C-alpha cells in the first residue's frame, strides 16, 4: 500500500511492478498500470516515506525509486546479487537486503550507499526502525542488530530455519518469521519476548 492513497503496488516475475487502485464502491482492487524498469524479477516493493512513489528491488541487483507519476527517478546500484528485501523508516535512507549476504544503507537523496552490513550468508531480510536500528536476518538463521552501520548484537540460531521477513510492532519491538513455521516477537534489543 502507498500511504495516503488507495493504491497497492506489487512486484512480479515478469520484471514489472504493478499498480492497483481500490474501487471504494466494490471494495475490490483493479489494475491501473505496470512499470517495467528492471531486467529481472521484482522481488520487493516499498512505499517512499516522502509520499513520492515507491521503491522496487530486483533480481537484476538494482533498486529503483519510481515517482508518483510512474517515472524512474533514482537508481541504487552496488549489490552483487539479487535484492530481495527493502525497509524504510526515515525519508533520508532506505535499507536493502540481498542474496549477496549483505544489507546496505542508502542515502535516498544521492542514491549512494552509506554503509554495507556484512556477515550473513545467502539472502538477507531487513527491517529499519525509526530509532536508527537496523535488524537483519538470513538463511544462516541468525538475527543481527546494527546501529550507525556497526553490529551491536547477534542472536545465532534465532530460528531453526531460514529467516524470511521482519515487521515492526510498535510498543514492543519487532517480529521475525521463518521457514521453521514460527513467528517470534522480539524487543528492540533483540530479547525474545
C-alpha positions in Angstrom: 0.0 0.0 0.0 1.1 3.5 -0.7 0.3 5.5 2.5 -2.4 8.2 2.0 -3.6 6.6 -1.3 -5.9 3.9 -2.4 -3.0 2.4 -4.5 -1.4 -1.0 -4.0 1.9 -1.9 -5.6 3.1 -5.5 -6.3 6.3 -6.9 -7.8 6.2 -9.6 -10.4 8.2 -12.4 -12.0 7.6 -10.6 -15.4 10.1 -8.0 -14.3 7.4 -5.4 -13.6 5.8 -3.6 -10.7 2.0 -3.4 -11.0 -0.3 -0.7 -9.6 -3.8 -1.5 -8.5 -6.4 1.0 -7.2 -9.1 0.4 -4.7 -12.6 0.9 -6.1 -14.3 2.1 -2.9 -17.8 1.2 -4.2 -16.9 -2.5 -4.6 -14.0 -2.9 -2.2 -12.1 -4.5 -5.0 -8.7 -3.6 -6.4 -8.5 -3.0 -10.2 -5.4 -3.0 -12.3 -4.2 0.5 -13.3 -0.7 0.2 -14.9 2.6 -1.6 -14.8 6.1 -0.3 -14.7 8.8 -2.3 -16.4 12.2 -0.8 -15.5 14.0 -4.0 -14.3 15.7 -6.8 -16.2 14.9 -9.4 -13.5 12.1 -10.5 -11.2 10.9 -7.7 -8.9 11.4 -9.3 -5.5 10.4 -6.4 -3.2 8.5 -3.1 -3.3 8.2 -0.4 -0.6 6.4 2.9 -0.5 8.5 6.0 -0.4 8.0 7.7 3.0 8.2 11.2 1.4 4.9 10.3 -0.4 6.7 10.4 -3.7 6.0 7.0 -5.3 7.7 3.8 -4.3 10.9 1.7 -4.5 11.4 -1.6 -6.3 14.2 -4.2 -5.8 15.0 -6.8 -8.3 16.9 -10.0 -9.3 18.9 -7.7 -11.6 20.7 -6.4 -8.5 19.2 -2.9 -8.8 16.9 -0.8 -6.6 14.8 1.9 -8.3 12.8 4.9 -6.9 9.8 5.3 -9.1 8.0 8.7 -8.6 4.2 9.2 -8.1 3.8 9.7 -11.9 5.4 6.3 -12.6 8.8 7.7 -13.8 12.1 6.2 -12.7 13.9 8.9 -10.8 16.8 7.3 -9.0 18.9 4.1 -9.4 20.7 2.4 -6.4 23.4 0.0 -7.6 26.1 -1.9 -5.6 24.7 -5.2 -4.6 26.5 -8.2 -6.1 23.4 -10.4 -6.3 19.6 -10.2 -6.3 18.0 -7.6 -4.0 15.2 -9.3 -2.1 14.3 -7.0 0.8 13.6 -3.3 1.4 12.8 -1.3 4.5 12.5 2.4 5.1 11.7 4.1 8.5 13.0 7.6 7.8 12.7 9.5 4.5 16.5 10.1 4.2 17.5 6.5 3.9 16.4 3.1 2.6 17.8 -0.3 3.7 18.2 -3.2 1.3 18.9 -6.9 1.8 20.5 -9.1 -0.9 21.3 -12.7 -1.9 25.0 -11.5 -1.7 24.8 -11.9 2.1 24.8 -8.2 2.8 22.5 -5.4 3.8 23.1 -1.9 2.6 22.0 1.5 3.8 21.4 4.1 1.0 21.0 7.8 1.0 17.7 8.5 -0.7 18.8 11.9 -1.9 22.0 10.9 -3.6 21.4 7.2 -4.3 24.8 6.4 -2.7 25.5 3.5 -0.3 26.5 4.9 3.1 27.1 1.5 4.8 27.4 -2.1 4.0 26.4 -4.6 6.7 28.3 -7.8 6.2 28.5 -11.2 7.9 25.3 -13.1 6.9 25.1 -15.9 4.4 22.8 -16.0 1.4 19.6 -14.0 1.2 19.3 -11.2 3.9 16.0 -9.8 5.1 16.0 -6.3 6.6 14.0 -4.0 8.9 14.9 -0.4 9.7 13.4 1.2 12.8 12.8 4.9 13.4 15.4 5.0 16.2 18.2 4.2 13.7 18.4 0.5 14.5 18.6 -1.9 11.6 17.6 -5.6 12.1 18.9 -8.2 9.6 18.3 -11.9 9.3 19.1 -14.5 6.7 19.4 -18.2 5.7 22.1 -18.6 8.3 19.2 -18.4 10.9 20.8 -15.6 12.8 19.4 -12.1 13.7 21.7 -9.1 14.0 21.1 -5.7 15.4 23.0 -2.8 13.8 23.3 0.9 14.8 25.0 3.5 12.6 26.4 0.8 10.4 28.0 -1.2 13.3 26.9 -4.5 14.5 25.8 -4.3 18.1 24.3 -7.8 18.8 23.9 -11.2 17.2 21.5 -14.0 18.0 22.8 -17.2 16.4 20.1 -19.7 15.6 17.3 -17.3 16.3 15.1 -19.6 14.3 15.5 -23.3 13.2 15.4 -22.4 9.5 15.7 -19.5 7.0 14.5 -16.1 8.3 12.2 -14.7 5.7 10.9 -11.3 6.9 10.5 -8.8 9.8 7.8 -6.4 10.8 7.8 -3.6 13.4 5.5 -4.0 16.3 5.2 -0.5 17.9 5.5 -0.5 21.6 7.1 -4.0 21.7 9.8 -4.3 19.1 9.5 -6.5 16.0 8.5 -9.9 14.8 10.5 -12.3 12.7 9.1 -15.1 10.6 10.8 -18.2 9.3 10.5 -21.4 7.3 10.5 -23.2 10.6 6.8 -22.2 10.7 7.1 -19.8 13.6 6.7 -16.1 14.2 8.7 -14.7 17.1 8.2 -11.4 19.0 11.5 -9.6 20.0 12.2 -6.4 21.9 14.2 -3.7 20.1 17.4 -5.0 21.9 16.7 -8.5 20.3 15.5 -10.2 23.5 12.9 -12.9 22.8 9.5 -11.9 24.2 
